[in-house]
Amino acid sequence: MSAFSVTRRRILSLWLPRLPTDRIRRLLSHGNAAPVSNQAIHPPWIVVAKHNNALQIVALDDAASAIGLTVGVPLANARAICPELQVFDADAAADAQTLDHVAAWCDRFTPLVALDSPDGLLLDITGCAHLFGGEVALLQMLCTALAAQGFAVSAAIASTAVCARTISRARHGRIVADGDEAAAVAPLPVATLGADAAITSGLRRAGLKTIGDVAARARHEITARFGAGFTTLLEQALGQGDAPISPKQPLPDYIVEKRFAEPVATDGVIAATLTSLACMLVAAMDRQGKGARRLQASFFRTDGAVRSIAVDTGQPVTKAEVIDRLFRERLDAIADPLDPGFGFDLIRLSASRTEIVVQQQRDLGAHIHDNDELSALIDRIAARLGDRRVVVHLPQDTHIPERAVLAVSAQQHLGHAAQAVWQTRVADEPPLRPLRLFEHPEPIQVIAGVPDGPPAQFRWRRATHAVVRAEGPERVAMEWWRAEGVTLTRDYFRVEDEAGLRFWLYRDGLYGSEVMPAAGQPNWFMHGLFA
């Protein structure tokens, strides 16, 4: 029995050896009544990429493997062996996206799913295998479902991630009991460890062809020849060490879900399920005095697709009806409807961020009720329009006009906005900063009265404005160009035309440089309006 058995986890390694060709086959068969998987009517498929200035096979299907082709064979040699080959270009980004979708689907078995790129996954199934009838039933259920989706699958379960990964690359369906890791991996080739190609070839040249041969040598000899990293990898494969996996998504604080014996597709059943899950989630959080700040609903389709919808709240939510209302707003607002396809067989509701609920005396303070109503209104608007579209403004201690006001999420900073202190405006005077700033200042044509003074007349948007009153300049240094020793400055002017309109203009300038700007009129811009 290993020394790590007391706290050892159980890891399921999932390997998709034909991921590139399976992805292409699924893509081409999408929408067809018969999937493109009958090798009797389709030639062998290979995926090629350029290596060492030559096209080589990087992936192939079972038909191509059956005629003797392997990864690394040049395309010219492969065509000589089988002229009717179907050749596709490699697309690593599309393969990674497909693997990411498979990882999202595997979340139905455990929330701890890690990517084992480029073609594998690691699932931490510690404590959850019994929910599916045990490890044997779980492994069979997962592999059967993925095979039905068109993937070639190899899987194994062990107490360490490296051991499970090593076995899945050699034997499908193997479940290693805790403490039997060394015996399970001993007869396997050293290439299944996943070490660098240089290390693998070095072990073979030394006559160490199996993991058992390597394990029989002294550790200091292996470390001196192949490095401490490989020794650590070997020990984890033998069950003499362990390392945590890095889940694709952090584990939510609370999870409730409902599985269906028959897939559901109607809006009424989906809405009723979300309502019941919200009640269960609130009850679970209430036992620990917490409320949800971020909620996510996940819908698992029978064909492997997963849809997720998230909502944020400004204050911790402790009522099921509030959660239900927010998700109804979100579902009604999404541009892409929640397509159930052939139906959902699992619906999950999780609280990924929670906070302790602070009890307040609500009978005596009317402002508390006002804040609650305002926060609820902001949550509903943000659920429909998006949290980035509902903002509040906070003052910033800076002279740069476009940075004097900071737009932040209203859900996260409503309290700060209520306590913000703004500069007091002088009575009967225009504000020091314009009421409206352009996102991008617009160039204007200026006729200046004096070189450093305000404009006497300017043309903006095909209209000419005569300046009757001006104030400035206010010189603001924008930033330093350290390489040239140049300060970019702006001279701001508040001007009023003959119609009583007030404008916020500025003129660019460079100071402190030995190379002065080209002669001629300075660059003038319209930055905002006061009225």
FIFI-672393 format. One record per residue (C-alpha): residue number from 1; residue in one letter; x, y, z. Coordinates in nm, 2 decimals. Each point is the difference from the previous one (the first is absolute). Last residue first. Layout:
BEGIN
NODE    n  res      px      py      pz
NODE  NUM    A       X       Y       Z
...
END
This chain:
BEGIN
NODE    n  res      px      py      pz
NODE  531    A   -2.45    7.29   -2.34
NODE  530    F    0.36   -0.05    0.12
NODE  529    L    0.12   -0.19   -0.31
NODE  528    G    0.30   -0.23   -0.05
NODE  527    H    0.34   -0.06   -0.16
NODE  526    M    0.01    0.20   -0.32
NODE  525    F    0.36   -0.02   -0.13
NODE  524    W    0.27    0.24   -0.11
NODE  523    N    0.34   -0.11   -0.15
NODE  522    P    0.25    0.29   -0.01
NODE  521    Q    0.02    0.22   -0.30
NODE  520    G    0.32    0.00   -0.19
NODE  519    A    0.36   -0.10    0.05
NODE  518    A    0.08   -0.36    0.06
NODE  517    P    0.03   -0.11    0.36
NODE  516    M    0.32    0.08    0.19
NODE  515    V    0.30   -0.24    0.01
NODE  514    E    0.20    0.08    0.31
NODE  513    S   -0.29   -0.11    0.20
NODE  512    G   -0.11    0.14    0.33
NODE  511    Y   -0.35    0.10   -0.11
NODE  510    L   -0.25   -0.15   -0.25
NODE  509    G   -0.34    0.16   -0.05
NODE  508    D   -0.36   -0.09   -0.07
NODE  507    R   -0.28    0.26    0.00
NODE  506    Y   -0.32   -0.05    0.19
NODE  505    L   -0.36    0.10   -0.03
NODE  504    W   -0.30   -0.03    0.24
NODE  503    F   -0.30    0.17   -0.15
NODE  502    R   -0.27    0.23    0.14
NODE  501    L   -0.31    0.09   -0.22
NODE  500    G   -0.13    0.35    0.05
NODE  499    A   -0.09    0.06   -0.36
NODE  498    E    0.29    0.24   -0.06
NODE  497    D    0.25   -0.26    0.11
NODE  496    E    0.13   -0.09    0.35
NODE  495    V    0.35   -0.13    0.07
NODE  494    R    0.15   -0.21    0.28
NODE  493    F    0.36   -0.05   -0.10
NODE  492    Y    0.24   -0.29    0.07
NODE  491    D    0.37    0.00   -0.08
NODE  490    R    0.12   -0.36   -0.04
NODE  489    T    0.34   -0.14    0.08
NODE  488    L    0.22   -0.28   -0.12
NODE  487    T    0.33    0.01    0.18
NODE  486    V    0.30   -0.11   -0.20
NODE  485    G    0.33   -0.14    0.13
NODE  484    E    0.03   -0.21   -0.32
NODE  483    A    0.03   -0.35    0.16
NODE  482    R   -0.20    0.11    0.31
NODE  481    W   -0.31    0.10   -0.18
NODE  480    W   -0.18    0.14    0.29
NODE  479    E   -0.38    0.03    0.03
NODE  478    M   -0.29    0.24   -0.01
NODE  477    A    0.12    0.33    0.14
NODE  476    V   -0.30    0.23    0.05
NODE  475    R    0.01    0.38   -0.09
NODE  474    E   -0.31    0.19    0.08
NODE  473    P   -0.02    0.28   -0.26
NODE  472    G   -0.24    0.14    0.07
NODE  471    E   -0.34    0.17   -0.02
NODE  470    A   -0.17    0.12   -0.31
NODE  469    R   -0.29    0.23   -0.10
NODE  468    V   -0.14    0.11   -0.33
NODE  467    V    0.15   -0.29   -0.22
NODE  466    A   -0.15   -0.01   -0.35
NODE  465    H   -0.12   -0.35   -0.09
NODE  464    T    0.01   -0.13   -0.36
NODE  463    A   -0.20   -0.31   -0.08
NODE  462    R    0.12   -0.29   -0.22
NODE  461    R    0.03   -0.24    0.30
NODE  460    W    0.23    0.25    0.18
NODE  459    R    0.15    0.32   -0.13
NODE  458    F    0.18    0.23    0.23
NODE  457    Q    0.02    0.38    0.07
NODE  456    A    0.20    0.23    0.22
NODE  455    P    0.19   -0.30    0.15
NODE  454    P    0.14    0.03    0.35
NODE  453    G    0.35    0.14    0.05
NODE  452    D    0.35   -0.13   -0.05
NODE  451    P    0.05    0.12   -0.36
NODE  450    V   -0.24    0.29    0.02
NODE  449    G   -0.35    0.03   -0.17
NODE  448    A   -0.01   -0.36   -0.11
NODE  447    I   -0.21   -0.12   -0.30
NODE  446    V   -0.07   -0.36    0.08
NODE  445    Q   -0.11   -0.30   -0.20
NODE  444    I   -0.13   -0.28    0.22
NODE  443    P    0.10   -0.36    0.07
NODE  442    E   -0.24   -0.22    0.20
NODE  441    P    0.09   -0.14    0.34
NODE  440    H   -0.08   -0.38    0.02
NODE  439    E   -0.24   -0.10    0.28
NODE  438    F   -0.14    0.35    0.00
NODE  437    L   -0.04    0.15    0.34
NODE  436    R   -0.34    0.14    0.11
NODE  435    L   -0.06    0.21    0.31
NODE  434    P    0.32    0.18   -0.06
NODE  433    R    0.24    0.06    0.29
NODE  432    L    0.03    0.30    0.22
NODE  431    P   -0.38    0.03    0.00
NODE  430    P   -0.15    0.32   -0.13
NODE  429    E   -0.06    0.27    0.26
NODE  428    D   -0.32    0.13    0.15
NODE  427    A    0.08   -0.17    0.33
NODE  426    V    0.34   -0.15    0.03
NODE  425    R    0.00   -0.38   -0.03
NODE  424    T    0.12   -0.21    0.29
NODE  423    Q    0.25   -0.27   -0.10
NODE  422    W   -0.15   -0.35    0.05
NODE  421    V    0.02   -0.21    0.32
NODE  420    A   -0.09   -0.37   -0.05
NODE  419    Q   -0.21   -0.17    0.27
NODE  418    A   -0.29   -0.11   -0.22
NODE  417    A    0.25   -0.10   -0.28
NODE  416    H    0.20   -0.22    0.24
NODE  415    G   -0.32   -0.19    0.11
NODE  414    L   -0.10   -0.06   -0.36
NODE  413    H    0.34   -0.13   -0.09
NODE  412    Q   -0.04   -0.37   -0.09
NODE  411    Q   -0.35    0.00   -0.15
NODE  410    A    0.05    0.35   -0.16
NODE  409    S    0.30   -0.12   -0.19
NODE  408    V    0.26    0.27   -0.04
NODE  407    A    0.03    0.33   -0.21
NODE  406    L    0.29    0.21    0.13
NODE  405    V   -0.03    0.37   -0.02
NODE  404    A    0.30    0.24   -0.01
NODE  403    R    0.18   -0.22   -0.25
NODE  402    E   -0.13    0.16   -0.31
NODE  401    P    0.06    0.34    0.14
NODE  400    I    0.37   -0.05    0.11
NODE  399    H    0.03    0.20    0.32
NODE  398    T   -0.01   -0.30    0.22
NODE  397    D   -0.15   -0.10    0.34
NODE  396    Q   -0.27   -0.24   -0.14
NODE  395    P   -0.37    0.04    0.06
NODE  394    L   -0.22   -0.32   -0.02
NODE  393    H   -0.27   -0.06   -0.26
NODE  392    V   -0.26   -0.27    0.00
NODE  391    V   -0.05   -0.27   -0.26
NODE  390    V   -0.27   -0.23   -0.15
NODE  389    R    0.12   -0.10   -0.35
NODE  388    R    0.29   -0.21    0.12
NODE  387    D   -0.23   -0.21    0.21
NODE  386    G   -0.20   -0.12   -0.30
NODE  385    L   -0.32    0.12   -0.15
NODE  384    R   -0.26   -0.24    0.15
NODE  383    A    0.18   -0.12    0.31
NODE  382    A    0.15    0.35    0.05
NODE  381    I   -0.35    0.15    0.00
NODE  380    R   -0.13   -0.26    0.25
NODE  379    D    0.31    0.05    0.23
NODE  378    I   -0.03    0.38   -0.02
NODE  377    L   -0.37   -0.02    0.10
NODE  376    A    0.09   -0.23    0.29
NODE  375    S    0.27    0.24    0.12
NODE  374    L   -0.24    0.29   -0.02
NODE  373    E   -0.26   -0.19    0.20
NODE  372    D    0.25   -0.11    0.26
NODE  371    N    0.15    0.35    0.03
NODE  370    D   -0.35    0.16    0.04
NODE  369    H   -0.09   -0.26    0.27
NODE  368    I    0.33    0.08    0.19
NODE  367    H   -0.07    0.37   -0.04
NODE  366    A   -0.32   -0.04    0.20
NODE  365    G    0.19   -0.10    0.31
NODE  364    L   -0.22   -0.09    0.30
NODE  363    D   -0.16   -0.33   -0.11
NODE  362    R    0.30   -0.13   -0.19
NODE  361    Q    0.24   -0.07    0.29
NODE  360    Q    0.28   -0.17   -0.20
NODE  359    Q    0.13   -0.36   -0.01
NODE  358    V    0.33   -0.04   -0.18
NODE  357    V   -0.02   -0.29   -0.25
NODE  356    I    0.34   -0.18   -0.03
NODE  355    E    0.11    0.01   -0.36
NODE  354    T   -0.03   -0.24   -0.30
NODE  353    R    0.18   -0.04   -0.33
NODE  352    S   -0.04   -0.30   -0.23
NODE  351    A   -0.36   -0.07    0.09
NODE  350    S   -0.11   -0.29   -0.21
NODE  349    L   -0.32   -0.12   -0.18
NODE  348    R    0.01   -0.31   -0.21
NODE  347    I   -0.23   -0.15   -0.26
NODE  346    L    0.06   -0.35   -0.13
NODE  345    D   -0.16   -0.21   -0.27
NODE  344    F   -0.08    0.30   -0.23
NODE  343    G   -0.19   -0.07   -0.32
NODE  342    F    0.04   -0.10   -0.36
NODE  341    G    0.11    0.35   -0.09
NODE  340    P   -0.06    0.21    0.32
NODE  339    D    0.08    0.33   -0.18
NODE  338    L    0.02    0.27    0.26
NODE  337    P   -0.06    0.29   -0.24
NODE  336    D    0.31    0.19   -0.13
NODE  335    A   -0.06    0.37    0.06
NODE  334    I   -0.04   -0.05    0.37
NODE  333    A   -0.26    0.24    0.16
NODE  332    D   -0.29   -0.23    0.09
NODE  331    L    0.24   -0.25    0.16
NODE  330    R    0.17    0.27    0.20
NODE  329    E   -0.33    0.15    0.13
NODE  328    R   -0.13   -0.34    0.10
NODE  327    F    0.34   -0.07    0.17
NODE  326    L   -0.04    0.32    0.21
NODE  325    R   -0.35   -0.08    0.09
NODE  324    D    0.08   -0.35    0.12
NODE  323    I    0.29    0.12    0.21
NODE  322    V   -0.23    0.27    0.16
NODE  321    E   -0.27   -0.26    0.06
NODE  320    A    0.25   -0.23    0.18
NODE  319    K    0.09    0.26    0.26
NODE  318    T    0.34    0.04    0.17
NODE  317    V    0.18    0.21   -0.26
NODE  316    P    0.33    0.17    0.12
NODE  315    Q    0.00    0.36   -0.14
NODE  314    G    0.09    0.14   -0.34
NODE  313    T   -0.09   -0.32   -0.18
NODE  312    D    0.16   -0.18   -0.29
NODE  311    V   -0.16   -0.23   -0.26
NODE  310    A    0.14   -0.29   -0.19
NODE  309    I   -0.14   -0.22   -0.28
NODE  308    S    0.17   -0.32   -0.12
NODE  307    R   -0.08   -0.22   -0.30
NODE  306    V    0.16   -0.34   -0.03
NODE  305    A    0.00   -0.21   -0.32
NODE  304    G    0.06   -0.38    0.04
NODE  303    D   -0.29   -0.13   -0.22
NODE  302    T   -0.22   -0.05    0.30
NODE  301    R    0.01    0.36    0.10
NODE  300    F    0.14    0.13    0.33
NODE  299    F   -0.14    0.33    0.12
NODE  298    S    0.21    0.20    0.24
NODE  297    A   -0.14    0.28    0.22
NODE  296    Q    0.25    0.23    0.16
NODE  295    L   -0.03    0.23    0.30
NODE  294    R    0.22    0.27    0.13
NODE  293    R   -0.05    0.20    0.32
NODE  292    A   -0.18   -0.28    0.19
NODE  291    G   -0.10    0.03    0.37
NODE  290    K    0.15   -0.16    0.31
NODE  289    G   -0.12   -0.08    0.35
NODE  288    Q    0.13   -0.35    0.01
NODE  287    R   -0.34   -0.18    0.00
NODE  286    D   -0.13    0.28   -0.23
NODE  285    M    0.24   -0.11   -0.28
NODE  284    A   -0.15   -0.35   -0.03
NODE  283    A   -0.36    0.13    0.03
NODE  282    V    0.07    0.26   -0.27
NODE  281    L    0.14   -0.26   -0.23
NODE  280    M   -0.29   -0.24    0.04
NODE  279    C   -0.25    0.28   -0.06
NODE  278    A    0.19    0.11   -0.31
NODE  277    L    0.01   -0.36   -0.12
NODE  276    S   -0.38   -0.01    0.02
NODE  275    T   -0.04    0.32   -0.20
NODE  274    L    0.26   -0.11   -0.26
NODE  273    T   -0.19   -0.32   -0.05
NODE  272    A   -0.33    0.18   -0.04
NODE  271    A    0.15    0.22   -0.27
NODE  270    I    0.14   -0.30   -0.18
NODE  269    V   -0.33   -0.18    0.02
NODE  268    G   -0.19    0.30   -0.13
NODE  267    D    0.25    0.07   -0.28
NODE  266    T   -0.04   -0.35   -0.15
NODE  265    A    0.30   -0.21   -0.08
NODE  264    V    0.04   -0.27    0.26
NODE  263    P    0.21   -0.32   -0.05
NODE  262    E   -0.14   -0.32    0.16
NODE  261    A    0.15   -0.14    0.32
NODE  260    F    0.07    0.36    0.10
NODE  259    R    0.28    0.12    0.23
NODE  258    K   -0.04    0.29    0.23
NODE  257    E    0.28    0.22    0.14
NODE  256    V    0.11    0.19    0.31
NODE  255    I    0.35    0.15    0.04
NODE  254    Y    0.14    0.23    0.27
NODE  253    D    0.34    0.17    0.04
NODE  252    P    0.10   -0.06   -0.37
NODE  251    L    0.32   -0.19   -0.07
NODE  250    P    0.23    0.20   -0.22
NODE  249    Q   -0.01   -0.07   -0.38
NODE  248    K    0.24   -0.19   -0.21
NODE  247    P    0.12   -0.19    0.30
NODE  246    S    0.38    0.00    0.07
NODE  245    I    0.10   -0.35    0.12
NODE  244    P    0.17   -0.06    0.33
NODE  243    A    0.33   -0.19    0.01
NODE  242    D    0.08   -0.34    0.14
NODE  241    G    0.29   -0.22    0.11
NODE  240    Q    0.09   -0.36    0.04
NODE  239    G   -0.29   -0.12   -0.22
NODE  238    L    0.23   -0.15   -0.27
NODE  237    A   -0.11    0.26   -0.25
NODE  236    Q    0.06    0.27    0.26
NODE  235    E    0.35   -0.13    0.06
NODE  234    L    0.08    0.00   -0.37
NODE  233    L   -0.11    0.36   -0.05
NODE  232    T    0.22    0.11    0.30
NODE  231    T    0.30   -0.19   -0.15
NODE  230    F   -0.07    0.17   -0.33
NODE  229    G    0.00    0.34    0.15
NODE  228    A    0.32   -0.07    0.20
NODE  227    G    0.21   -0.04   -0.31
NODE  226    F    0.06   -0.27   -0.26
NODE  225    R    0.35   -0.14    0.07
NODE  224    A    0.07    0.12    0.36
NODE  223    T   -0.36   -0.05    0.10
NODE  222    I   -0.02   -0.35   -0.14
NODE  221    E    0.32   -0.10    0.18
NODE  220    H   -0.11    0.16    0.32
NODE  219    R   -0.33   -0.19   -0.01
NODE  218    A    0.17   -0.34   -0.02
NODE  217    R   -0.11   -0.22   -0.28
NODE  216    A   -0.29   -0.24    0.03
NODE  215    A   -0.25    0.28   -0.08
NODE  214    V    0.15    0.04   -0.35
NODE  213    D   -0.04   -0.36   -0.08
NODE  212    G   -0.36    0.00    0.14
NODE  211    I   -0.08    0.29   -0.22
NODE  210    T    0.09   -0.20   -0.31
NODE  209    K    0.26    0.03   -0.26
NODE  208    L    0.31    0.07    0.21
NODE  207    G    0.28   -0.12   -0.23
NODE  206    A    0.21    0.32    0.03
NODE  205    R   -0.09    0.09   -0.36
NODE  204    R   -0.37   -0.04    0.10
NODE  203    L    0.04    0.24    0.30
NODE  202    G    0.17    0.26   -0.22
NODE  201    S   -0.28   -0.02   -0.26
NODE  200    T   -0.25    0.07    0.27
NODE  199    I    0.20    0.28    0.15
NODE  198    A    0.04    0.17   -0.34
NODE  197    A   -0.37   -0.04   -0.08
NODE  196    D   -0.09    0.18    0.32
NODE  195    A   -0.20   -0.20    0.26
NODE  194    G   -0.36   -0.11   -0.06
NODE  193    L    0.03   -0.31    0.23
NODE  192    T   -0.14   -0.21   -0.28
NODE  191    A    0.33    0.02   -0.19
NODE  190    V    0.16   -0.22    0.27
NODE  189    P   -0.19   -0.30   -0.12
NODE  188    L   -0.24   -0.16    0.25
NODE  187    P    0.10   -0.32    0.20
NODE  186    A    0.06    0.19    0.33
NODE  185    V   -0.31    0.23   -0.02
NODE  184    A   -0.25   -0.23    0.18
NODE  183    A    0.25   -0.14    0.25
NODE  182    A    0.11    0.34    0.11
NODE  181    E   -0.35    0.14    0.03
NODE  180    D   -0.14   -0.29    0.22
NODE  179    G   -0.02    0.21    0.32
NODE  178    D   -0.35    0.14   -0.06
NODE  177    A   -0.17   -0.23   -0.25
NODE  176    V    0.06    0.06   -0.37
NODE  175    I   -0.30    0.01   -0.23
NODE  174    R    0.08   -0.09   -0.36
NODE  173    G   -0.26    0.09   -0.26
NODE  172    H    0.24    0.05   -0.29
NODE  171    R    0.36   -0.11    0.01
NODE  170    A    0.31    0.19   -0.12
NODE  169    R   -0.06    0.37    0.00
NODE  168    S   -0.26   -0.03    0.27
NODE  167    I    0.26   -0.18    0.22
NODE  166    T    0.24    0.30   -0.01
NODE  165    R   -0.28    0.26    0.06
NODE  164    A   -0.13   -0.19    0.30
NODE  163    C    0.35   -0.04    0.15
NODE  162    V    0.08    0.37   -0.07
NODE  161    A   -0.33    0.12    0.16
NODE  160    T    0.05   -0.20    0.32
NODE  159    S   -0.24   -0.25    0.17
NODE  158    A   -0.10   -0.18   -0.32
NODE  157    I   -0.28   -0.01   -0.26
NODE  156    A    0.04   -0.07   -0.37
NODE  155    A   -0.15    0.12   -0.32
NODE  154    S    0.04   -0.04   -0.38
NODE  153    V   -0.25    0.16   -0.23
NODE  152    A   -0.06    0.03   -0.37
NODE  151    F   -0.26    0.28   -0.04
NODE  150    G   -0.32    0.01   -0.20
NODE  149    Q   -0.26    0.12    0.25
NODE  148    A   -0.11   -0.36    0.07
NODE  147    A    0.37   -0.07    0.09
NODE  146    L   -0.02    0.28    0.24
NODE  145    A   -0.31   -0.14    0.17
NODE  144    T    0.14   -0.35    0.02
NODE  143    C    0.33    0.12    0.14
NODE  142    L   -0.17    0.20    0.28
NODE  141    M   -0.24   -0.27    0.10
NODE  140    Q    0.27   -0.27    0.00
NODE  139    L    0.22    0.20    0.22
NODE  138    L   -0.28    0.09    0.24
NODE  137    A   -0.12   -0.36    0.01
NODE  136    V    0.34   -0.13    0.09
NODE  135    E    0.07    0.27    0.25
NODE  134    G   -0.32   -0.05    0.19
NODE  133    G   -0.37    0.02   -0.06
NODE  132    F   -0.01    0.36   -0.14
NODE  131    L   -0.04    0.18    0.33
NODE  130    H    0.26   -0.24    0.15
NODE  129    A    0.27    0.15   -0.22
NODE  128    C   -0.04    0.34    0.17
NODE  127    G    0.24   -0.02    0.29
NODE  126    T    0.32    0.05   -0.19
NODE  125    I   -0.09    0.03   -0.37
NODE  124    D    0.28    0.24   -0.09
NODE  123    L   -0.02    0.01   -0.38
NODE  122    L    0.30    0.03   -0.22
NODE  121    L   -0.04    0.08   -0.37
NODE  120    G    0.19   -0.09   -0.32
NODE  119    D    0.08    0.10   -0.36
NODE  118    P    0.24    0.30    0.00
NODE  117    S   -0.01    0.06    0.28
NODE  116    D   -0.09   -0.16    0.34
NODE  115    L   -0.27    0.24    0.09
NODE  114    A   -0.14   -0.02    0.35
NODE  113    V   -0.35   -0.09    0.12
NODE  112    L   -0.09    0.04    0.37
NODE  111    P   -0.37    0.07   -0.02
NODE  110    T   -0.07   -0.37   -0.02
NODE  109    F   -0.22   -0.22   -0.22
NODE  108    R   -0.21    0.27   -0.17
NODE  107    D    0.32    0.20   -0.05
NODE  106    C    0.09   -0.25   -0.26
NODE  105    W   -0.20    0.20   -0.25
NODE  104    A    0.21    0.31    0.07
NODE  103    A    0.32   -0.21   -0.05
NODE  102    V   -0.14   -0.12   -0.34
NODE  101    H   -0.06    0.35   -0.10
NODE  100    D    0.36    0.10    0.09
NODE   99    L    0.13   -0.30   -0.20
NODE   98    T   -0.20    0.13   -0.30
NODE   97    Q    0.15    0.35    0.05
NODE   96    A    0.35   -0.14    0.02
NODE   95    D   -0.05   -0.20   -0.32
NODE   94    A   -0.13    0.31   -0.17
NODE   93    A    0.30    0.20    0.11
NODE   92    A    0.24   -0.27   -0.10
NODE   91    D   -0.13   -0.01   -0.36
NODE   90    A    0.20   -0.26   -0.20
NODE   89    D   -0.07   -0.01   -0.37
NODE   88    F   -0.20   -0.29   -0.14
NODE   87    V    0.09   -0.28   -0.23
NODE   86    Q   -0.23   -0.27   -0.13
NODE   85    L    0.22   -0.29   -0.12
NODE   84    E   -0.08   -0.15   -0.34
NODE   83    P    0.37   -0.05   -0.09
NODE   82    C    0.07   -0.24    0.29
NODE   81    I    0.36   -0.11    0.05
NODE   80    A    0.15    0.26   -0.23
NODE   79    R   -0.24    0.26    0.14
NODE   78    A    0.14   -0.07    0.35
NODE   77    N    0.36    0.03   -0.12
NODE   76    A   -0.07    0.34   -0.15
NODE   75    L   -0.19    0.11    0.32
NODE   74    P    0.31   -0.07    0.21
NODE   73    V   -0.06   -0.25    0.29
NODE   72    G    0.01    0.16    0.34
NODE   71    V   -0.31   -0.16    0.14
NODE   70    T   -0.05   -0.35   -0.14
NODE   69    L   -0.13   -0.16   -0.32
NODE   68    G   -0.01   -0.38   -0.01
NODE   67    I   -0.32   -0.06   -0.20
NODE   66    A   -0.20   -0.04    0.33
NODE   65    S    0.12    0.33    0.13
NODE   64    A   -0.16    0.18   -0.30
NODE   63    A   -0.33   -0.18    0.06
NODE   62    D    0.01    0.08    0.37
NODE   61    D    0.04    0.37   -0.05
NODE   60    L    0.31    0.21   -0.03
NODE   59    A    0.18    0.28    0.18
NODE   58    V    0.33    0.20   -0.04
NODE   57    I    0.10   -0.14   -0.34
NODE   56    Q    0.29    0.19   -0.15
NODE   55    L    0.03    0.28   -0.25
NODE   54    A    0.36    0.11   -0.05
NODE   53    N    0.21    0.30    0.10
NODE   52    N    0.11   -0.16    0.33
NODE   51    H   -0.36   -0.04    0.10
NODE   50    K   -0.30    0.12   -0.21
NODE   49    A   -0.34   -0.13    0.11
NODE   48    V   -0.21   -0.30   -0.11
NODE   47    V   -0.33   -0.15    0.10
NODE   46    I   -0.08   -0.35   -0.14
NODE   45    W   -0.32   -0.17   -0.11
NODE   44    P   -0.02   -0.35   -0.15
NODE   43    P   -0.25   -0.03   -0.29
NODE   42    H   -0.38    0.01    0.06
NODE   41    I   -0.25   -0.26   -0.11
NODE   40    A    0.10   -0.30    0.21
NODE   39    Q    0.14    0.23    0.27
NODE   38    N   -0.36    0.08    0.10
NODE   37    S    0.04    0.30    0.24
NODE   36    V   -0.15    0.29   -0.18
NODE   35    P   -0.32    0.00    0.21
NODE   34    A   -0.33   -0.09   -0.17
NODE   33    A   -0.29    0.24    0.02
NODE   32    N    0.23    0.29   -0.08
NODE   31    G   -0.03    0.33    0.20
NODE   30    H    0.36   -0.01    0.12
NODE   29    S    0.18   -0.28   -0.18
NODE   28    L    0.28    0.23   -0.13
NODE   27    L    0.06    0.16    0.34
NODE   26    R   -0.01   -0.33    0.18
NODE   25    R    0.25   -0.16   -0.24
NODE   24    I    0.23    0.31    0.03
NODE   23    R   -0.01   -0.02    0.38
NODE   22    D    0.06   -0.38    0.00
NODE   21    T    0.30    0.05   -0.23
NODE   20    P    0.16    0.26    0.23
NODE   19    L   -0.10   -0.19    0.33
NODE   18    R    0.11   -0.35   -0.11
NODE   17    P    0.19   -0.09    0.32
NODE   16    L   -0.27    0.15    0.23
NODE   15    W    0.15   -0.08    0.35
NODE   14    L   -0.20    0.02    0.32
NODE   13    S    0.19   -0.04    0.33
NODE   12    L   -0.22   -0.06    0.31
NODE   11    I    0.16    0.10    0.32
NODE   10    R   -0.07   -0.14    0.35
NODE    9    R    0.15    0.19    0.29
NODE    8    R    0.24   -0.11    0.26
NODE    7    T   -0.03    0.13    0.35
NODE    6    V    0.06   -0.32    0.20
NODE    5    S    0.17   -0.18   -0.29
NODE    4    F    0.30    0.23   -0.01
NODE    3    A    0.24   -0.24    0.17
NODE    2    S   -0.08   -0.26   -0.26
NODE    1    M   -0.14   -0.34    0.10
END
